[in-house]
Amino acid sequence: MNKIYNPKPETWSAILERPTKTVDDIELTVKEIFKEVQKKGDEAVAKYTSIFDGVTFENLEVSQQEIENAVAAVPTELKEAIQLAKSNIEKFHAAQKTAKVEVETVEGVQCWQEKRPIQKIGLYIPGGTAPLFSTVLMLAVPANIAGCKEIVLCSPPDKKGNINPAILYAANLCGVTKILKVGGIQAIAGLTFGTETIPKVYKIFGPGNQFVTVAKQLATQFGVAIDMPAGPSELLVVADDAADPAFVASDLLSQAEHGTDSQVILVSTSKKLIDAVEEEIQIQLDQLPRKAIAEKAIANSKLIFVENDTIALDLINEYGPEHFIVCTTNDDFYIDQIENAGSVFIGNYTPESAGDYASGTNHTLPTNGYAKNYSGVNLDSFTKSMTFQKISEKGIQNIGKAIEVMAEAEGLQAHKNAVTLRLKAIKDGK
């Protein structure tokens, strides 16, 4: 791994750069596929599924029989684990429900806010080298709690034209209404425009590679919302001699094995710990089935030594990690002052993988520095806040004059008239 000692603040940006392609490199491809899917629907989706996934089939939609076969194929132990995770995710996200907010701003002017579900949502679930059935739980569970009516799931098929049984099991368990065997750019385009088989949705959720991320961003130009620009996975650990080097190494590797473009970083005030973690990484790396993937990610990663916690915190806030693990003698300092992080994990016995699977928090989180301005997925992600107001005669009398004055000052006479007519009617006793 790359060891860096006491980097100057002016070098942080370069040191912390993500190992990703620029949008320009892939935007052209995404736009071309979008245009074709918009024009040709299922035909274009099938074409690109054949090109990218190497498979063709008659029907994009997963049948009830395929779901039943998948349910039967998933081992009991895995089913129980998924159900435990589902239960914890439900508990945490159900607790995020908020009551109606209601206030009388002045006498006779009643204002309130209510949350309503987004009716049609699309879930993108990566298949590829790691079929992320856990992401189904993270997205479909809060969607159901929120009350979304249509929950459409897209996931890339394998070479036999199947979706991983665990993904289908989780989707069925969590109330997904339609499952489609389509991935990549063409899935996002299908959810954006709608095709003969893929419903058009109002908001798209889910992580993916850089192509999927750019596709989601392009979807926003066609009236579809997205959860966030979620790209390759990343993790930053801040640790000192209070941390167990083997634990730290295991956490770094847990993200490194996601993909070759993942990035993991250790920031520490202890050179001793950095050396020990580096040794542990090599020991554990050799045992991993996904060693080749993790190795490439590790090559993009950093071990950074800084003199004190204050410098460490400034550097971490500059980076804005997706996952942030704190394991130091001064945990509260970081917990209280961290400003930019998707999700925070505290102490020796809180591995990042707990949040990935079963603690209850959501693992769909902002990457690539977007933790500076985006939240991770939560219950509110699946709702809209709507405001209401009801004004009585007394109420319009109380605020009417102010509205008239402000409207006139902006040169909007019709706005003023809408109030003036009402005030006159009240005065005339109509």
Secondary structure, DSSP 8 states (H G I E B T S, - for coil): -EEEES--HHHHHHHT------HHHHHHHHHHHHHHHHHHTHHHHHHHHHHHH----S-SB--HHHHHHHHHHS-HHHHHHHHHHHHHHHHHHHTT----EEEEEETTEEEEEEEEE-SEEEEE---TTS--HHHHHHHHHHHHHHT-SEEEEEE---TTS---HHHHHHHHHTT-SEEEE--HHHHHHHHHH--SSS---SEEE----HHHHHHHHHHGGGT-EES----S-EEEEEE-TTS-HHHHHHHHHHHHTT-TT-EEEEEES-HHHHHHHHHHHHHHHTT-TTHHHHHHHHHT-EEEE-SSHHHHHHHHHHH--SEEEEESTTHHHHHHH--S-SEEEESTT--HHHHHHTSSS------TTGGGT-----GGGGEEEEEEEEE-HHHHHHHHHHHHHHHHHTT-HHHHHHHHHHHHHHHTT-
